[in-house]
Amino acid sequence: MFESINSTAKEFDVLGLGEVLLRLSPPNKERILSGETFEKKAGGAELNVVSGVSLLGLRTGIITKLPANEIGKYIKNKIRFTGVSDDYIIYDQRKEARLAIYYYESGAAPRKPVVVYDRSNSSFTTLKISELNNDVFKKSKIFHVSGISMALDKALCREVKEMIRNFKDNNTLISFDVNYRSTLWKEEEARSKITEILPLVDILFISEETSRKMFHKQGTIEEIMKSYSEEYGCKLVATTQRTVLSPTKHTWSSIIFSGKENKFYNEEPYKDIEVVDRIGSGDAYLAGVLFGLLKFNLVEKALEFGNAMAAIKNTIPGDMPVSDYQEILRVINDHKNKNDSEMIR
């Protein structure tokens, strides 16, 4: 698939760049407007990805900026807990330093889940490439980032694009999750800025909805995915497919297109997943895909690990995955063999 991905001698398998947030959620499916307490957790799209890859057994790190206070220390401890390196965390010493927050209220049919953001002017939005040691751009096989980081701040967007170019110049594969959020920027701006960096992207993750609405793509999903390879040179394009039967019952599958092979990969969906917390399941999918590519250099393995990671993450509270290699391998084997035994014992 990628000729040099396994042979390249670098310190990290994946380095991610992204904002880490404090998540506050009412317990036991209570409403934000009526509950009295919140449970706190750490999360963030890119951190969720690199923590998932780390838990599966590879070396990862996160590039981010945290406030130099007790909240920042809490986040640092959570990052370390999953084995993700904190070598490239920058600490904001300003009096105005703050960590982004979001509130999450889980749903129960017909009530939908709700997310409320409080992330303006966070420490991460002040991150500059000059705050990093230049050696970081030579350290990783894959650099992962999402459109969220580009959307948070116009100055930060320029820094993100420059980081992508610097990693690319050092023979690093670029993994990019479009992850469009309408609350952060308009479709026109997102399309313009993301189109600029797509020729640098090796591994692209994009939803069908975003392709059709934001990129104005038409045709079958296969034609749309293939177009990113033909127009921009993306080596791998992945699109997830979630069928929401209710807030607590989903079906999950995905399609991956390999530009080199001119081939699509898919498998039997994970049906009737009992959803405990859907947040971070897409990021868990990305983690599985990147792990499969790094560990086996096979798109088939990337698909299997991606789907299994996503399916299991839907059943786990919080943003970040908690599954190791042995658990995911067991899930993959059970899925293939249609093993529906009631208990592991």
Helices and strands as residue ranges (DSSP letters): E 12-17, E 21-25, E 39-43, H 45-56, E 60-67, H 70-81, E 89-92, E 100-105, E 114-118, G 123-126, G 129-131, G 134-138, E 140-146, H 147-151, H 154-169, E 173-177, H 187-197, G 198-200, E 203-205, H 208-213, H 221-232, E 236-246, E 249-258, E 263-265, E 270-274, H 281-296, H 299-313, H 325-337
